[in-house]
């Protein structure tokens, strides 16, 4: 911990604490010892082993340093900053709590250790339900190439200008890395665009107003489609959901390679599924085959949603989840219509059985 309490209940930062004075943990009120030296980040640690809820001794140098860097960055940008502030009303203690003007207070969490998706969801909800915004920044253990099953993905957040994004704090270079418009094309790794910002020279305000340009994805040319599909299938073979999809195809008298062309994803999509998009598309194909003739708009949406729901990944930090899911369904309907799997006839959808056949080898 970076902050401890003196005998007068005043909070003191380890960087400026007095070695001669006794300090106490603001969480459990047990005595703590000041640790400060040439190579270590100044911090406090409990004198005796304790089952303190607020602060464990497992805090890494990276975590301690990151908290100091974030505090410095936000303070330099005109924010009121509280390090390790306890919020008794929600029994939570964000790494840093910042506030500027009349805006909602913002809790900053610098995550360097494993965290279950359940705990992440509970903490995120706790903040939001009590009027705090929250921003998760990830440390080194999460800085790996992004795959569909990366642990970092549960921290995906969304805002209009950045799309689905992740934030990393690199304490070595004192910089923040924004991965925005994170997308998947059923291939590993995921795609995204990056902005790096030096927290020593660029303000938080500049950072929060970033409105990066999006590179629109290009579609493969028609003559490349076949090659492209082979490539996709080869990559998909190693992914979660592939074996189950293979079984599902066999049970319906086909194989993955015989799925109609339109089921093959060609545009990068939001990484909100726990499996490749092909799996969802294939299940829509199966479900539509069961339909004969016409479908009302609401029936079609219900059919698509029923196939999508079991495939959704748990994304604990997403506030706009409902809107994003609606976006997925709308995109699916547009694609089905463009591919003439369904055709709009005055007031309802006509299902086109020509597009609902297994391809011949
Ligand atoms: Zn304690």
Boltz pocket constraint, residues with backbone or C-beta under 6 A from the ligand:
constraints:
  - pocket:
      binder: B
      contacts: [[A, 25], [A, 26], [A, 27], [A, 28], [A, 29], [A, 30], [A, 46], [A, 50], [A, 52], [A, 53], [A, 54], [A, 55]]
      max_distance: 6.0
